[in-house]
C-alpha cells in the first residue's frame, strides 16, 4: 500500500480528538503540497457549523463579515450536489453568476484563491459537509489534477473522522443546541435574519429549527414553545 495512504489511514481515520484530526490533516495536506483547504460540516444538532480552514485569515474574516456563505456558489453547489466539482464549472454555467457572486470570486483572487475543486458529503442523518481545495491559479489547479484521487481520499477520511468525533446522541424529545439557540434568540427579540447571521445558518434552517422545537414541546406557536422551554429550564428567561 502507498505509504502516504497507509499513514493517512492509521493517523487520520482513527484520531481520538478534533485537534489531532486537524493537525494530521494539515500534515498530510502539506505532504501533498496542497496549501489551501476548507472543510465545513452542518450536521443536525450542532449549535454552529463546524469549520476548519487554511485559507488566509484576513479573507475568512472578510468572507464571514460580508455573509458570503449565503451566496457563495461553491457552498450552494455543495448543498445540492453529491458529486465532486471544479469551480470553473460554476463559472461556465449558462445562467452565469450574480454581480455579488462575481465580486466574491474577484475578492477571493486578491487573497490568492483563484481556482479549486470541492468534494461534497451528504449523509442520511441530514448532515451536509464539504471539503474544498483551493489554488492560486488555473495552472496550479491543473498541476494537481493527477493528485485529485489522493486529495479526494484525504477529504473522505477527514470527513469520516470528524463525523465520528462530532457525533452527539440526543434524547428524542430534547431540544438540540440549535433549537435552544433559536428559541432564545427569538425570546430576545431577534428577527430571523438576525438569527441566521448570528448562527451562520440560512433563514430556512432557523425556521425549520423553530418548527422542530414547537413539535417537540407540543406547542402551537413559537411564543408557547418559548414559555414551555423556559418553564422546563431548557432556555433562560
C-alpha positions as CSV (number, residue, x, y, z in Angstrom):
1,X,0.0,0.0,0.0
2,X,1.2,3.6,-0.7
3,X,2.9,4.8,2.5
4,X,1.1,8.1,2.3
5,X,-2.3,6.4,2.2
6,X,-1.2,4.0,5.0
7,X,-0.2,6.9,7.1
8,X,-3.5,8.6,6.4
9,X,-5.4,5.5,7.3
10,X,-3.5,4.9,10.6
11,X,-3.1,8.6,11.7
12,X,-6.3,10.3,10.5
13,X,-9.1,7.9,10.3
14,X,-8.9,6.8,14.0
15,X,-7.7,10.0,15.7
16,X,-9.1,10.5,19.2
17,X,-10.0,14.2,19.2
18,X,-10.6,17.0,16.8
19,X,-7.3,18.9,17.4
20,X,-5.4,15.8,16.5
21,X,-7.6,15.4,13.3
22,X,-6.8,19.0,12.3
23,X,-3.1,18.6,12.9
24,X,-2.9,15.4,11.0
25,X,-4.9,16.8,8.1
26,X,-2.5,19.8,7.9
27,X,0.5,17.5,7.8
28,X,-0.9,15.2,5.1
29,X,-2.1,18.2,3.0
30,X,1.3,19.7,3.3
31,X,2.9,16.4,2.2
32,X,0.6,16.6,-0.9
33,X,1.6,20.2,-1.4
34,X,-2.0,21.4,-1.0
35,X,-1.7,24.7,0.8
36,X,-5.3,25.9,0.9
37,X,-8.3,23.8,2.0
38,X,-11.6,24.5,3.8
39,X,-13.9,22.0,5.4
40,X,-17.4,22.8,6.7
41,X,-19.9,20.5,8.4
42,X,-23.5,21.4,9.3
43,X,-24.7,18.2,11.0
44,X,-28.1,18.4,12.8
45,X,-28.0,19.2,16.5
46,X,-24.9,21.4,16.3
47,X,-25.0,24.9,17.7
48,X,-23.0,26.3,14.9
49,X,-21.5,24.6,11.8
50,X,-18.0,23.0,12.3
51,X,-15.4,24.8,10.2
52,X,-11.7,24.1,9.5
53,X,-9.6,26.0,7.0
54,X,-6.1,27.1,6.0
55,X,-7.4,29.9,3.8
56,X,-5.8,33.3,4.7
57,X,-7.3,34.5,7.9
58,X,-8.0,38.1,6.6
59,X,-10.0,36.5,3.7
60,X,-12.1,34.4,6.1
61,X,-12.8,37.4,8.3
62,X,-13.9,39.4,5.2
63,X,-15.9,36.4,4.0
64,X,-18.0,36.0,7.1
65,X,-18.3,39.7,7.8
66,X,-20.0,40.0,4.4
67,X,-22.1,36.9,4.9
68,X,-20.7,35.4,1.7
69,X,-21.5,31.9,3.0
70,X,-25.1,32.5,2.0
71,X,-24.4,33.5,-1.7
72,X,-21.1,31.6,-2.3
73,X,-21.7,29.5,-5.5
74,X,-19.4,26.8,-4.2
75,X,-21.4,26.4,-1.0
76,X,-24.7,26.4,-2.9
77,X,-23.5,23.8,-5.3
78,X,-22.1,21.6,-2.5
79,X,-25.5,21.7,-0.7
80,X,-27.4,20.4,-3.8
81,X,-24.8,18.2,-5.4
82,X,-23.5,14.8,-4.3
83,X,-20.6,14.8,-6.9
84,X,-17.2,16.5,-6.7
85,X,-17.0,19.6,-9.0
86,X,-14.4,22.1,-10.2
87,X,-15.2,25.7,-9.5
88,X,-14.7,26.6,-13.2
89,X,-17.8,24.5,-13.9
90,X,-19.8,27.1,-11.9
91,X,-18.3,30.0,-13.9
92,X,-19.2,28.4,-17.2
93,X,-22.9,27.7,-16.5
94,X,-25.4,29.3,-18.9
95,X,-27.1,31.2,-16.1
96,X,-23.8,32.7,-15.0
97,X,-23.1,34.4,-11.7
98,X,-24.8,37.3,-9.9
99,X,-22.9,40.5,-9.6
100,X,-22.4,39.7,-5.9
101,X,-21.0,36.3,-6.7
102,X,-18.6,37.7,-9.3
103,X,-17.4,40.2,-6.6
104,X,-16.9,37.3,-4.2
105,X,-14.7,35.5,-6.7
106,X,-12.8,38.7,-7.6
107,X,-12.1,39.4,-3.9
108,X,-11.0,35.8,-3.2
109,X,-8.5,36.1,-6.0
110,X,-6.9,39.1,-4.3
111,X,-6.1,36.7,-1.4
112,X,-4.6,34.1,-3.7
113,X,-7.7,31.9,-4.1
114,X,-8.4,31.7,-7.8
115,X,-9.4,28.1,-8.6
116,X,-10.3,24.9,-6.9
117,X,-12.5,21.9,-6.6
118,X,-14.9,20.7,-3.9
119,X,-16.0,17.3,-2.6
120,X,-19.5,17.3,-1.0
121,X,-20.7,14.8,1.6
122,X,-24.4,14.1,2.2
123,X,-25.5,11.7,4.9
124,X,-28.8,10.1,5.9
125,X,-29.0,12.0,9.2
126,X,-29.2,15.3,7.3
127,X,-25.6,16.3,7.5
128,X,-24.2,18.3,4.7
129,X,-20.5,18.8,4.6
130,X,-17.8,19.7,2.0
131,X,-14.1,19.8,1.6
132,X,-12.6,22.3,-0.9
133,X,-9.0,22.5,-2.1
134,X,-8.1,25.9,-3.5
135,X,-5.2,27.0,-5.8
136,X,-3.5,30.2,-6.7
137,X,-4.0,29.8,-10.4
138,X,-5.6,27.5,-13.0
139,X,-2.2,26.3,-13.9
140,X,-1.6,25.2,-10.3
141,X,-5.0,23.5,-10.3
142,X,-4.1,21.6,-13.5
143,X,-0.8,20.6,-12.0
144,X,-2.7,18.9,-9.1
145,X,-5.0,17.1,-11.5
146,X,-3.1,13.9,-11.1
147,X,-3.3,14.2,-7.3
148,X,-7.1,14.6,-7.2
149,X,-7.7,10.9,-6.2
150,X,-5.4,11.3,-3.3
151,X,-7.0,14.6,-2.2
152,X,-10.5,13.1,-2.5
153,X,-9.5,10.2,-0.3
154,X,-7.9,12.6,2.2
155,X,-11.2,14.6,2.3
156,X,-13.2,11.4,2.8
157,X,-11.0,10.2,5.7
158,X,-11.1,13.6,7.4
159,X,-14.9,13.8,7.0
160,X,-15.3,10.3,8.4
161,X,-13.1,11.2,11.4
162,X,-14.9,14.5,12.1
163,X,-18.3,12.9,11.8
164,X,-17.3,10.3,14.4
165,X,-15.9,12.9,16.7
166,X,-18.9,15.3,16.3
167,X,-21.4,12.5,17.0
168,X,-23.9,13.6,19.7
169,X,-26.6,11.4,20.9
170,X,-29.6,13.5,21.8
171,X,-32.7,12.0,23.6
172,X,-35.6,12.1,21.1
173,X,-37.7,14.7,22.9
174,X,-34.8,17.0,24.0
175,X,-34.2,20.2,22.1
176,X,-31.0,20.3,20.1
177,X,-28.5,23.1,20.9
178,X,-29.5,24.8,17.7
179,X,-33.2,24.7,18.6
180,X,-32.4,26.1,22.0
181,X,-30.4,28.9,20.5
182,X,-33.1,29.8,18.0
183,X,-35.8,29.9,20.7
184,X,-33.5,32.0,23.0
185,X,-32.8,34.5,20.2
186,X,-36.5,34.9,19.3
187,X,-37.2,35.3,23.0
188,X,-34.6,38.1,23.0
189,X,-36.4,39.9,20.2
190,X,-34.1,39.0,17.3
191,X,-35.5,38.6,13.8
192,X,-35.0,35.5,11.6
193,X,-32.5,37.5,9.5
194,X,-30.5,38.4,12.7
195,X,-30.5,34.9,14.0
196,X,-29.3,33.5,10.6
197,X,-26.4,35.8,10.7
198,X,-25.6,35.2,14.3
199,X,-25.6,31.4,13.9
200,X,-24.2,31.3,10.3
201,X,-27.4,29.4,9.2
202,X,-29.9,30.2,6.4
203,X,-33.3,31.6,7.4
204,X,-34.9,28.4,6.3
205,X,-32.7,26.5,8.7
206,X,-33.7,28.8,11.5
207,X,-37.4,28.4,10.6
208,X,-37.1,24.6,10.5
209,X,-35.4,24.6,13.9
210,X,-38.2,26.7,15.4
211,X,-40.8,24.4,13.9
212,X,-39.0,21.3,15.2
213,X,-38.8,22.9,18.7
214,X,-42.6,23.6,18.6
215,X,-43.2,20.0,17.7
216,X,-41.0,18.6,20.4
217,X,-42.6,20.8,23.0
218,X,-46.2,20.2,21.7
219,X,-46.6,24.0,21.2
220,X,-48.9,25.6,18.6
221,X,-46.9,28.8,18.4
222,X,-43.3,29.8,18.9
223,X,-44.4,32.0,21.8
224,X,-45.9,29.0,23.5
225,X,-42.7,27.0,22.8
226,X,-40.6,29.7,24.4
227,X,-42.8,29.7,27.5
228,X,-42.6,25.9,27.8
229,X,-38.9,25.9,27.2
230,X,-38.3,28.5,30.0
231,X,-40.6,26.5,32.3
232,X,-38.7,23.3,31.7
233,X,-35.3,25.1,32.2
234,X,-34.3,24.4,28.6
235,X,-33.6,28.1,27.9
236,X,-33.0,31.1,30.2
237,X,-35.9,33.6,30.8
